[in-house]
Amino acid sequence: MTIANKVAHAGPIAFSQSRDGDGTVRLAVSGELDIYTAPRLREPIEDILADPDTTRLMVDFAHLDYIDCTGISVLISGRRLAQRLGARFGVVNLRGQVLRVFNVLSLEHVLAPDAQACS
């Protein structure tokens, strides 16, 4: 008897980025950030922070519908990398269920400390 593993993909994820003149990069994330899609966020975060012209990375969740602990883990890793490289890191435009996850985990002050100034 063979048992096939069926995994339901929660949903797609998409990224877009913009850079302003002071070294701030805004990485907009839309869709769902879960165990299947979170690893795809790691690469753009690392690439953006590796650029010596980047002084600040703002991850914009205005169009993010869902986040799980895997997505949170990628963000925490990104924050640590930014600190090592001397850049600032934050999350902006938290809303709905995504904001609720941040509040439950008490991460809104860690990962989104200056959200008001950057949104």
LUMMARGU-607845 format. One record per atom (N, C-alpha, C, O): residue number from 1; x, y, z; atom name; residue in three letters. Coordinates in Angstrom, 3 decimals. Example, Ala and Ser with C-alpha at 12.3 -4.5 7.8 and 13.67 -1.06 7.14 Angstrom:
2
> seq|c1|c2|c3|atom|type
> 1|13.190|-5.690|7.800|N|ALA $
> 1|12.300|-4.500|7.800|CA|ALA $
> 1|13.200|-3.300|7.800|C|ALA $
> 1|14.236|-3.319|8.465|O|ALA $
> 2|12.850|-2.250|7.080|N|SER $
> 2|13.670|-1.060|7.140|CA|SER $
> 2|12.900|0.030|7.870|C|SER $
> 2|13.409|1.138|8.039|O|SER $
This chain:
119
> seq|c1|c2|c3|atom|type
> 1|0.842|-1.177|0.000|N|MET $
> 1|0.000|0.000|0.000|CA|MET $
> 1|0.889|1.242|0.000|C|MET $
> 1|1.793|1.356|0.827|O|MET $
> 2|0.641|2.160|-0.908|N|THR $
> 2|1.407|3.386|-1.010|CA|THR $
> 2|0.560|4.547|-0.526|C|THR $
> 2|-0.601|4.693|-0.910|O|THR $
> 3|1.147|5.357|0.312|N|ILE $
> 3|0.475|6.553|0.807|CA|ILE $
> 3|1.165|7.755|0.194|C|ILE $
> 3|2.365|7.958|0.376|O|ILE $
> 4|0.413|8.530|-0.517|N|ALA $
> 4|0.970|9.733|-1.142|CA|ALA $
> 4|0.784|10.909|-0.208|C|ALA $
> 4|-0.285|11.104|0.372|O|ALA $
> 5|1.821|11.674|-0.075|N|ASN $
> 5|1.717|12.905|0.715|CA|ASN $
> 5|1.074|13.980|-0.152|C|ASN $
> 5|1.572|14.313|-1.227|O|ASN $
> 6|-0.008|14.499|0.321|N|LYS $
> 6|-0.656|15.604|-0.369|CA|LYS $
> 6|-0.519|16.842|0.495|C|LYS $
> 6|-0.953|16.867|1.646|O|LYS $
> 7|0.080|17.848|-0.066|N|VAL $
> 7|0.288|19.098|0.654|CA|VAL $
> 7|-0.506|20.181|-0.054|C|VAL $
> 7|-0.344|20.411|-1.253|O|VAL $
> 8|-1.347|20.825|0.691|N|ALA $
> 8|-2.121|21.930|0.120|CA|ALA $
> 8|-1.307|23.205|0.241|C|ALA $
> 8|-0.947|23.622|1.342|O|ALA $
> 9|-1.026|23.806|-0.871|N|HIS $
> 9|-0.302|25.076|-0.869|CA|HIS $
> 9|-1.278|26.162|-0.448|C|HIS $
> 9|-2.347|26.306|-1.040|O|HIS $
> 10|-0.915|26.921|0.568|N|ALA $
> 10|-1.818|27.923|1.137|CA|ALA $
> 10|-2.118|29.059|0.166|C|ALA $
> 10|-3.236|29.573|0.152|O|ALA $
> 11|-1.169|29.449|-0.622|N|GLY $
> 11|-1.420|30.549|-1.546|CA|GLY $
> 11|-0.132|31.137|-2.070|C|GLY $
> 11|0.945|30.851|-1.546|O|GLY $
> 12|-0.233|31.953|-3.099|N|PRO $
> 12|0.954|32.531|-3.718|CA|PRO $
> 12|1.523|33.691|-2.910|C|PRO $
> 12|0.885|34.227|-2.004|O|PRO $
> 13|2.729|34.047|-3.267|N|ILE $
> 13|3.380|35.202|-2.659|CA|ILE $
> 13|4.080|35.976|-3.774|C|ILE $
> 13|4.585|35.390|-4.731|O|ILE $
> 14|4.101|37.283|-3.636|N|ALA $
> 14|4.757|38.126|-4.636|CA|ALA $
> 14|5.508|39.240|-3.927|C|ALA $
> 14|5.145|39.654|-2.826|O|ALA $
> 15|6.573|39.720|-4.586|N|PHE $
> 15|7.408|40.773|-4.035|CA|PHE $
> 15|7.591|41.874|-5.067|C|PHE $
> 15|7.598|41.626|-6.273|O|PHE $
> 16|7.739|43.088|-4.573|N|SER $
> 16|8.201|44.191|-5.410|CA|SER $
> 16|9.020|45.096|-4.501|C|SER $
> 16|8.781|45.171|-3.296|O|SER $
> 17|9.981|45.777|-5.094|N|GLN $
> 17|10.810|46.642|-4.258|CA|GLN $
> 17|11.026|47.990|-4.907|C|GLN $
> 17|10.999|48.141|-6.129|O|GLN $
> 18|11.242|48.967|-4.038|N|SER $
> 18|11.566|50.310|-4.492|CA|SER $
> 18|12.649|50.863|-3.566|C|SER $
> 18|12.736|50.495|-2.395|O|SER $
> 19|13.460|51.744|-4.112|N|ARG $
> 19|14.565|52.342|-3.356|CA|ARG $
> 19|14.445|53.853|-3.446|C|ARG $
> 19|14.142|54.411|-4.500|O|ARG $
> 20|14.692|54.508|-2.303|N|ASP $
> 20|14.700|55.967|-2.367|CA|ASP $
> 20|16.134|56.465|-2.252|C|ASP $
> 20|17.062|55.668|-2.117|O|ASP $
> 21|16.314|57.752|-2.304|N|GLY $
> 21|17.642|58.344|-2.345|CA|GLY $
> 21|18.455|58.236|-1.082|C|GLY $
> 21|19.671|58.425|-1.117|O|GLY $
> 22|17.808|57.931|0.058|N|ASP $
> 22|18.577|57.885|1.309|CA|ASP $
> 22|18.997|56.474|1.717|C|ASP $
> 22|19.424|56.264|2.853|O|ASP $
> 23|18.883|55.508|0.810|N|GLY $
> 23|19.322|54.148|1.104|CA|GLY $
> 23|18.239|53.253|1.671|C|GLY $
> 23|18.514|52.118|2.061|O|GLY $
> 24|17.002|53.752|1.723|N|THR $
> 24|15.894|52.942|2.219|CA|THR $
> 24|15.305|52.129|1.072|C|THR $
> 24|15.008|52.656|0.000|O|THR $
> 25|15.147|50.847|1.324|N|VAL $
> 25|14.497|49.963|0.358|CA|VAL $
> 25|13.191|49.491|0.978|C|VAL $
> 25|13.164|49.038|2.122|O|VAL $
> 26|12.118|49.601|0.219|N|ARG $
> 26|10.815|49.096|0.649|CA|ARG $
> 26|10.549|47.833|-0.157|C|ARG $
> 26|10.475|47.870|-1.385|O|ARG $
> 27|10.406|46.708|0.552|N|LEU $
> 27|10.108|45.420|-0.060|CA|LEU $
> 27|8.639|45.107|0.231|C|LEU $
> 27|8.289|44.750|1.355|O|LEU $
> 28|7.791|45.240|-0.773|N|ALA $
> 28|6.361|44.969|-0.611|CA|ALA $
> 28|6.118|43.479|-0.807|C|ALA $
> 28|6.572|42.881|-1.782|O|ALA $
> 29|5.396|42.897|0.137|N|VAL $
> 29|5.089|41.469|0.106|CA|VAL $
> 29|3.576|41.326|0.043|C|VAL $
> 29|2.854|41.918|0.846|O|VAL $
> 30|3.102|40.540|-0.910|N|SER $
> 30|1.660|40.303|-1.002|CA|SER $
> 30|1.391|38.812|-1.081|C|SER $
> 30|2.212|38.033|-1.565|O|SER $
> 31|0.220|38.437|-0.591|N|GLY $
> 31|-0.166|37.031|-0.604|CA|GLY $
> 31|-0.141|36.448|0.790|C|GLY $
> 31|-0.642|37.043|1.744|O|GLY $
> 32|0.455|35.267|0.891|N|GLU $
> 32|0.515|34.539|2.151|CA|GLU $
> 32|1.942|34.103|2.441|C|GLU $
> 32|2.624|33.550|1.578|O|GLU $
> 33|2.378|34.356|3.652|N|LEU $
> 33|3.740|34.038|4.076|CA|LEU $
> 33|3.654|32.883|5.062|C|LEU $
> 33|3.363|33.069|6.244|O|LEU $
> 34|3.914|31.678|4.545|N|ASP $
> 34|3.763|30.479|5.362|CA|ASP $
> 34|4.939|29.537|5.143|C|ASP $
> 34|5.939|29.914|4.533|O|ASP $
> 35|4.818|28.335|5.633|N|ILE $
> 35|5.911|27.370|5.563|CA|ILE $
> 35|6.360|27.111|4.123|C|ILE $
> 35|7.520|26.775|3.885|O|ILE $
> 36|5.452|27.264|3.175|N|TYR $
> 36|5.786|26.990|1.782|CA|TYR $
> 36|6.376|28.197|1.069|C|TYR $
> 36|7.187|28.039|0.157|O|TYR $
> 37|5.981|29.400|1.469|N|THR $
> 37|6.416|30.602|0.759|CA|THR $
> 37|7.484|31.403|1.499|C|THR $
> 37|8.213|32.174|0.874|O|THR $
> 38|7.589|31.237|2.796|N|ALA $
> 38|8.544|32.038|3.586|CA|ALA $
> 38|9.985|31.886|3.109|C|ALA $
> 38|10.713|32.878|3.082|O|ALA $
> 39|10.428|30.688|2.730|N|PRO $
> 39|11.813|30.595|2.247|CA|PRO $
> 39|12.084|31.482|1.030|C|PRO $
> 39|13.225|31.888|0.810|O|PRO $
> 40|11.065|31.786|0.245|N|ARG $
> 40|11.243|32.658|-0.915|CA|ARG $
> 40|11.472|34.110|-0.514|C|ARG $
> 40|11.962|34.899|-1.322|O|ARG $
> 41|11.126|34.478|0.720|N|LEU $
> 41|11.359|35.845|1.198|CA|LEU $
> 41|12.797|36.039|1.666|C|LEU $
> 41|13.321|37.152|1.624|O|LEU $
> 42|13.425|34.973|2.106|N|ARG $
> 42|14.783|35.070|2.646|CA|ARG $
> 42|15.767|35.654|1.623|C|ARG $
> 42|16.569|36.520|1.971|O|ARG $
> 43|15.716|35.195|0.381|N|GLU $
> 43|16.679|35.645|-0.625|CA|GLU $
> 43|16.600|37.140|-0.921|C|GLU $
> 43|17.635|37.805|-0.919|O|GLU $
> 44|15.405|37.701|-1.177|N|PRO $
> 44|15.396|39.152|-1.418|CA|PRO $
> 44|15.837|39.966|-0.211|C|PRO $
> 44|16.474|41.007|-0.369|O|PRO $
> 45|15.511|39.512|0.983|N|ILE $
> 45|15.977|40.234|2.181|CA|ILE $
> 45|17.493|40.225|2.237|C|ILE $
> 45|18.116|41.264|2.457|O|ILE $
> 46|18.092|39.052|2.038|N|GLU $
> 46|19.558|38.955|2.091|CA|GLU $
> 46|20.216|39.758|0.972|C|GLU $
> 46|21.232|40.417|1.194|O|GLU $
> 47|19.640|39.704|-0.227|N|ASP $
> 47|20.210|40.447|-1.358|CA|ASP $
> 47|20.149|41.955|-1.123|C|ASP $
> 47|21.119|42.666|-1.386|O|ASP $
> 48|19.028|42.435|-0.636|N|ILE $
> 48|18.869|43.868|-0.383|CA|ILE $
> 48|19.853|44.328|0.690|C|ILE $
> 48|20.504|45.361|0.538|O|ILE $
> 49|19.960|43.562|1.771|N|LEU $
> 49|20.854|43.953|2.864|CA|LEU $
> 49|22.325|43.819|2.485|C|LEU $
> 49|23.173|44.501|3.061|O|LEU $
> 50|22.637|42.956|1.532|N|ALA $
> 50|24.029|42.796|1.094|CA|ALA $
> 50|24.508|43.996|0.278|C|ALA $
> 50|25.713|44.213|0.148|O|ALA $
> 51|23.591|44.764|-0.264|N|ASP $
> 51|23.947|45.952|-1.033|CA|ASP $
> 51|24.463|47.020|-0.067|C|ASP $
> 51|23.724|47.441|0.823|O|ASP $
> 52|25.705|47.464|-0.218|N|PRO $
> 52|26.259|48.444|0.721|CA|PRO $
> 52|25.542|49.793|0.704|C|PRO $
> 52|25.713|50.590|1.626|O|PRO $
> 53|24.739|50.062|-0.332|N|ASP $
> 53|23.981|51.307|-0.379|CA|ASP $
> 53|22.700|51.250|0.449|C|ASP $
> 53|22.047|52.274|0.648|O|ASP $
> 54|22.335|50.061|0.933|N|THR $
> 54|21.118|49.919|1.734|CA|THR $
> 54|21.410|50.293|3.182|C|THR $
> 54|22.264|49.689|3.831|O|THR $
> 55|20.699|51.286|3.673|N|THR $
> 55|20.829|51.681|5.075|CA|THR $
> 55|19.624|51.254|5.899|C|THR $
> 55|19.673|51.209|7.128|O|THR $
> 56|18.536|50.941|5.191|N|ARG $
> 56|17.308|50.572|5.881|CA|ARG $
> 56|16.445|49.714|4.962|C|ARG $
> 56|16.285|50.021|3.781|O|ARG $
> 57|15.895|48.642|5.511|N|LEU $
> 57|14.972|47.786|4.775|CA|LEU $
> 57|13.633|47.792|5.494|C|LEU $
> 57|13.531|47.420|6.663|O|LEU $
> 58|12.610|48.224|4.770|N|MET $
> 58|11.258|48.225|5.300|CA|MET $
> 58|10.459|47.175|4.530|C|MET $
> 58|10.300|47.277|3.313|O|MET $
> 59|9.963|46.174|5.238|N|VAL $
> 59|9.148|45.133|4.629|CA|VAL $
> 59|7.696|45.577|4.770|C|VAL $
> 59|7.184|45.719|5.881|O|VAL $
> 60|7.050|45.792|3.650|N|ASP $
> 60|5.705|46.362|3.617|CA|ASP $
> 60|4.666|45.247|3.481|C|ASP $
> 60|4.633|44.526|2.484|O|ASP $
> 61|3.818|45.123|4.510|N|PHE $
> 61|2.812|44.073|4.540|CA|PHE $
> 61|1.402|44.590|4.246|C|PHE $
> 61|0.427|43.970|4.671|O|PHE $
> 62|1.272|45.698|3.538|N|ALA $
> 62|-0.047|46.250|3.238|CA|ALA $
> 62|-0.939|45.241|2.509|C|ALA $
> 62|-2.161|45.277|2.650|O|ALA $
> 63|-0.336|44.351|1.739|N|HIS $
> 63|-1.105|43.390|0.953|CA|HIS $
> 63|-0.816|41.942|1.353|C|HIS $
> 63|-1.026|41.017|0.569|O|HIS $
> 64|-0.336|41.763|2.572|N|LEU $
> 64|-0.116|40.408|3.071|CA|LEU $
> 64|-1.377|39.955|3.797|C|LEU $
> 64|-1.901|40.669|4.652|O|LEU $
> 65|-1.854|38.776|3.455|N|ASP $
> 65|-3.097|38.269|4.023|CA|ASP $
> 65|-2.895|37.302|5.176|C|ASP $
> 65|-3.800|37.111|5.989|O|ASP $
> 66|-1.714|36.686|5.260|N|TYR $
> 66|-1.499|35.629|6.252|CA|TYR $
> 66|-0.012|35.512|6.542|C|TYR $
> 66|0.821|35.695|5.654|O|TYR $
> 67|0.315|35.204|7.795|N|ILE $
> 67|1.698|34.912|8.168|CA|ILE $
> 67|1.684|33.830|9.238|C|ILE $
> 67|0.816|33.825|10.110|O|ILE $
> 68|2.643|32.917|9.171|N|ASP $
> 68|2.784|31.903|10.218|CA|ASP $
> 68|4.174|32.031|10.839|C|ASP $
> 68|4.922|32.956|10.524|O|ASP $
> 69|4.507|31.096|11.722|N|CYS $
> 69|5.771|31.186|12.459|CA|CYS $
> 69|6.991|31.099|11.542|C|CYS $
> 69|8.053|31.623|11.879|O|CYS $
> 70|6.854|30.448|10.398|N|THR $
> 70|7.971|30.380|9.459|CA|THR $
> 70|8.264|31.757|8.883|C|THR $
> 70|9.424|32.140|8.728|O|THR $
> 71|7.220|32.492|8.570|N|GLY $
> 71|7.396|33.861|8.083|CA|GLY $
> 71|8.008|34.759|9.139|C|GLY $
> 71|8.880|35.575|8.841|O|GLY $
> 72|7.553|34.610|10.372|N|ILE $
> 72|8.119|35.381|11.491|CA|ILE $
> 72|9.607|35.066|11.635|C|ILE $
> 72|10.416|35.968|11.851|O|ILE $
> 73|9.964|33.803|11.517|N|SER $
> 73|11.368|33.386|11.635|CA|SER $
> 73|12.243|34.050|10.573|C|SER $
> 73|13.356|34.485|10.869|O|SER $
> 74|11.747|34.130|9.344|N|VAL $
> 74|12.505|34.786|8.269|CA|VAL $
> 74|12.701|36.264|8.593|C|VAL $
> 74|13.773|36.815|8.341|O|VAL $
> 75|11.683|36.907|9.146|N|LEU $
> 75|11.800|38.317|9.512|CA|LEU $
> 75|12.810|38.529|10.632|C|LEU $
> 75|13.605|39.468|10.585|O|LEU $
> 76|12.781|37.670|11.626|N|ILE $
> 76|13.743|37.789|12.735|CA|ILE $
> 76|15.162|37.581|12.225|C|ILE $
> 76|16.079|38.294|12.635|O|ILE $
> 77|15.350|36.618|11.341|N|SER $
> 77|16.675|36.412|10.736|CA|SER $
> 77|17.110|37.635|9.945|C|SER $
> 77|18.274|38.031|9.991|O|SER $
> 78|16.173|38.231|9.220|N|GLY $
> 78|16.484|39.438|8.460|CA|GLY $
> 78|16.877|40.583|9.361|C|GLY $
> 78|17.801|41.335|9.051|O|GLY $
> 79|16.185|40.720|10.472|N|ARG $
> 79|16.523|41.779|11.440|CA|ARG $
> 79|17.925|41.575|12.004|C|ARG $
> 79|18.697|42.526|12.133|O|ARG $
> 80|18.242|40.344|12.334|N|ARG $
> 80|19.588|40.043|12.859|CA|ARG $
> 80|20.667|40.347|11.825|C|ARG $
> 80|21.708|40.912|12.158|O|ARG $
> 81|20.420|39.974|10.580|N|LEU $
> 81|21.379|40.264|9.519|CA|LEU $
> 81|21.554|41.772|9.357|C|LEU $
> 81|22.678|42.259|9.233|O|LEU $
> 82|20.455|42.501|9.357|N|ALA $
> 82|20.530|43.958|9.233|CA|ALA $
> 82|21.361|44.553|10.362|C|ALA $
> 82|22.185|45.437|10.128|O|ALA $
> 83|21.153|44.077|11.575|N|GLN $
> 83|21.929|44.583|12.713|CA|GLN $
> 83|23.420|44.311|12.520|C|GLN $
> 83|24.248|45.183|12.787|O|GLN $
> 84|23.764|43.116|12.061|N|ARG $
> 84|25.182|42.783|11.826|CA|ARG $
> 84|25.800|43.683|10.768|C|ARG $
> 84|26.982|44.017|10.842|O|ARG $
> 85|24.988|44.077|9.773|N|LEU $
> 85|25.490|44.888|8.667|CA|LEU $
> 85|25.341|46.386|8.904|C|LEU $
> 85|25.727|47.190|8.055|O|LEU $
> 86|24.786|46.764|10.048|N|GLY $
> 86|24.639|48.175|10.378|CA|GLY $
> 86|23.475|48.865|9.692|C|GLY $
> 86|23.468|50.089|9.560|O|GLY $
> 87|22.494|48.094|9.255|N|ALA $
> 87|21.310|48.673|8.615|CA|ALA $
> 87|20.115|48.569|9.555|C|ALA $
> 87|20.114|47.781|10.500|O|ALA $
> 88|19.117|49.366|9.281|N|ARG $
> 88|17.868|49.286|10.050|CA|ARG $
> 88|16.915|48.350|9.330|C|ARG $
> 88|16.969|48.216|8.107|O|ARG $
> 89|16.041|47.703|10.090|N|PHE $
> 89|15.097|46.745|9.541|CA|PHE $
> 89|13.768|46.921|10.238|C|PHE $
> 89|13.719|47.050|11.462|O|PHE $
> 90|12.701|46.929|9.482|N|GLY $
> 90|11.384|47.036|10.103|CA|GLY $
> 90|10.292|46.548|9.182|C|GLY $
> 90|10.490|46.377|7.979|O|GLY $
> 91|9.145|46.331|9.769|N|VAL $
> 91|7.956|45.908|9.050|CA|VAL $
> 91|6.931|47.027|9.165|C|VAL $
> 91|6.731|47.577|10.248|O|VAL $
> 92|6.284|47.366|8.065|N|VAL $
> 92|5.279|48.424|8.068|CA|VAL $
> 92|3.960|47.904|7.508|C|VAL $
> 92|3.897|46.866|6.851|O|VAL $
> 93|2.913|48.667|7.795|N|ASN $
> 93|1.572|48.404|7.282|CA|ASN $
> 93|1.020|47.053|7.722|C|ASN $
> 93|0.469|46.300|6.920|O|ASN $
> 94|1.177|46.764|9.000|N|LEU $
> 94|0.571|45.560|9.561|CA|LEU $
> 94|-0.931|45.779|9.655|C|LEU $
> 94|-1.382|46.858|10.040|O|LEU $
> 95|-1.702|44.766|9.306|N|ARG $
> 95|-3.149|44.904|9.360|CA|ARG $
> 95|-3.799|43.529|9.531|C|ARG $
> 95|-3.171|42.500|9.282|O|ARG $
> 96|-5.031|43.526|9.948|N|GLY $
> 96|-5.834|42.314|10.027|CA|GLY $
> 96|-5.195|41.194|10.838|C|GLY $
> 96|-4.654|41.414|11.922|O|GLY $
> 97|-5.272|39.994|10.285|N|GLN $
> 97|-4.737|38.812|10.967|CA|GLN $
> 97|-3.222|38.890|11.145|C|GLN $
> 97|-2.679|38.363|12.116|O|GLN $
> 98|-2.552|39.538|10.219|N|VAL $
> 98|-1.091|39.676|10.338|CA|VAL $
> 98|-0.750|40.514|11.566|C|VAL $
> 98|0.144|40.156|12.332|O|VAL $
> 99|-1.451|41.620|11.755|N|LEU $
> 99|-1.251|42.449|12.940|CA|LEU $
> 99|-1.563|41.659|14.203|C|LEU $
> 99|-0.851|41.775|15.201|O|LEU $
> 100|-2.603|40.871|14.166|N|ARG $
> 100|-2.975|40.055|15.334|CA|ARG $
> 100|-1.851|39.094|15.720|C|ARG $
> 100|-1.553|38.933|16.903|O|ARG $
> 101|-1.229|38.458|14.733|N|VAL $
> 101|-0.103|37.552|15.021|CA|VAL $
> 101|1.029|38.323|15.683|C|VAL $
> 101|1.597|37.860|16.671|O|VAL $
> 102|1.363|39.492|15.150|N|PHE $
> 102|2.430|40.307|15.738|CA|PHE $
> 102|2.087|40.702|17.169|C|PHE $
> 102|2.952|40.670|18.044|O|PHE $
> 103|0.831|41.076|17.417|N|ASN $
> 103|0.411|41.463|18.757|CA|ASN $
> 103|0.459|40.294|19.722|C|ASN $
> 103|0.935|40.443|20.847|O|ASN $
> 104|-0.022|39.143|19.307|N|VAL $
> 104|-0.024|37.954|20.171|CA|VAL $
> 104|1.402|37.568|20.556|C|VAL $
> 104|1.656|37.159|21.689|O|VAL $
> 105|2.321|37.697|19.619|N|LEU $
> 105|3.722|37.343|19.868|CA|LEU $
> 105|4.532|38.500|20.450|C|LEU $
> 105|5.727|38.353|20.705|O|LEU $
> 106|3.888|39.648|20.661|N|SER $
> 106|4.552|40.857|21.169|CA|SER $
> 106|5.747|41.258|20.306|C|SER $
> 106|6.797|41.642|20.819|O|SER $
> 107|5.573|41.164|19.011|N|LEU $
> 107|6.648|41.498|18.080|CA|LEU $
> 107|6.473|42.850|17.403|C|LEU $
> 107|7.367|43.306|16.689|O|LEU $
> 108|5.327|43.497|17.620|N|GLU $
> 108|5.103|44.767|16.936|CA|GLU $
> 108|6.139|45.815|17.336|C|GLU $
> 108|6.444|46.705|16.542|O|GLU $
> 109|6.687|45.729|18.548|N|HIS $
> 109|7.689|46.696|18.984|CA|HIS $
> 109|9.102|46.279|18.585|C|HIS $
> 109|10.015|47.104|18.564|O|HIS $
> 110|9.275|45.016|18.274|N|VAL $
> 110|10.597|44.511|17.862|CA|VAL $
> 110|10.783|44.637|16.367|C|VAL $
> 110|11.805|45.147|15.908|O|VAL $
> 111|9.799|44.174|15.595|N|LEU $
> 111|9.936|44.164|14.152|CA|LEU $
> 111|9.286|45.365|13.469|C|LEU $
> 111|9.543|45.622|12.292|O|LEU $
> 112|8.456|46.094|14.190|N|ALA $
> 112|7.818|47.263|13.590|CA|ALA $
> 112|7.918|48.471|14.518|C|ALA $
> 112|6.913|49.140|14.755|O|ALA $
> 113|9.114|48.769|15.052|N|PRO $
> 113|9.234|49.836|16.050|CA|PRO $
> 113|8.966|51.233|15.510|C|PRO $
> 113|8.490|52.097|16.247|O|PRO $
> 114|9.260|51.466|14.253|N|ASP $
> 114|9.057|52.811|13.705|CA|ASP $
> 114|8.076|52.790|12.541|C|ASP $
> 114|8.210|53.545|11.579|O|ASP $
> 115|7.091|51.913|12.652|N|ALA $
> 115|6.116|51.764|11.568|CA|ALA $
> 115|5.395|53.068|11.266|C|ALA $
> 115|5.094|53.341|10.104|O|ALA $
> 116|5.114|53.866|12.259|N|GLN $
> 116|4.400|55.123|12.022|CA|GLN $
> 116|5.235|56.058|11.150|C|GLN $
> 116|4.699|56.732|10.270|O|GLN $
> 117|6.534|56.100|11.391|N|ALA $
> 117|7.386|57.026|10.657|CA|ALA $
> 117|7.672|56.557|9.237|C|ALA $
> 117|8.058|57.358|8.386|O|ALA $
> 118|7.484|55.261|8.974|N|CYS $
> 118|7.896|54.723|7.679|CA|CYS $
> 118|6.742|54.363|6.777|C|CYS $
> 118|6.957|54.082|5.598|O|CYS $
> 119|5.542|54.361|7.279|N|SER $
> 119|4.430|53.926|6.432|CA|SER $
> 119|3.850|55.051|5.623|C|SER $
> 119|2.906|54.841|4.861|O|SER $
